[in-house]
C-alpha cells in the first residue's frame, strides 16, 4: 500500500508526464517555427567575442552576484567600452548602430547580449546573467525582436 507522500509523488510524476505528452509537440513545434528561417552562424566567420561568449556557456566567468549582463560584455567586447558599462543604457552608445548580425550587441530595456542568429520575429541571444543549471550564467535565450531597442557593432 502506498503512503500519502508516495501517492502525491506518483500523482506529480504522472501529471508531469501527461503535460509533457500533451503539450510537448506544441512546444517543440513552436521552437521549430522560431528556428525555421534562422541564419545559422558558422564558427569560422564568427567574431572573436562571440566565440569567447560561446566558450563561457554555462558559467559565470566573473563570479558576479549582482545583475551582470553589461559587466560581462565589457569583459569580452573590444573597446572603447561605454562608461558605467555594467548598466544597460550606455550600451546604446557603444560602437555604431548595426543590422542584426552574429556578434552584434543586442540592447534591450533591461538586458544586453550578443546576437547568435535572428529570424523575422525573434533573435537567439547569448548573454550573461541568464538562468542556467548552476544559477545565473552565460546562456542562450530567444527574445522577440520587438523587445530589442538597437543592435550595436564595435568601431573597427
Order of alpha helices (4+ residues) and beta strands (2+ residues): alpha-alpha-alpha-beta-beta-beta-beta-beta-beta
